[in-house]
Amino acid sequence: TTRQWRALLSMESVALELATRCSAQNPAQTALIYTILGETCGVLRIFEKAIQMGEVGLAWFEKTENMRAQLITCKDLGSWHQSLGQHTKSIISFKQACKCHNIFKMTPGCNPVSEDFMERLFGGLGQSYMKVGQFHKAVQTFKKSLKLAKEREDPGRLGVGISCENLGIAYSQLGQFNTAMDMFQQAYDIAKEENGHGLPDDHAQMRTIVSI
């Protein structure tokens, strides 16, 4: 609950003191403390502080060469920058997360992150590309998100629908309206299948084009 997260954050000074004590002997523990504080701030929507803590945690994780932890932290940083409208910085963090994933997945015996995690990572990166007007890159990235959504063993219909809608918006910005309409129609059909009544009111652009 929010109260529990705030209680955790109230122990920040104790946690930072512990991190200072651990830094020389146990950098992994230090990194974990900072990233937990960052995640706590993120949940409470204190994004500036979340970024501050996350960046320190990432620097410590880099010392331990823990690529999985770096991947997750970079993805979190990208999301927090995105929440602040810092889309250029979010792109940098999301791309760093992708780079970490490419290295991590080649590690023998690694415990891979879920396809859902990577689907959301590509979705976030695509959204930031959209915000800075890089629509071709957005399309390439949303295609990766859609591919992962379709490959998921658990029901990934919602993820497919979201990726199709994102692709529709990106294609429409490129003036490729026939392709955009196809993507929107797929998203519409999934929404109707899932909830029985098509699109919610906040999907105005998709609703308009599908009705043409």
Disulfide bonds with the S-S distance in Angstrom:
none
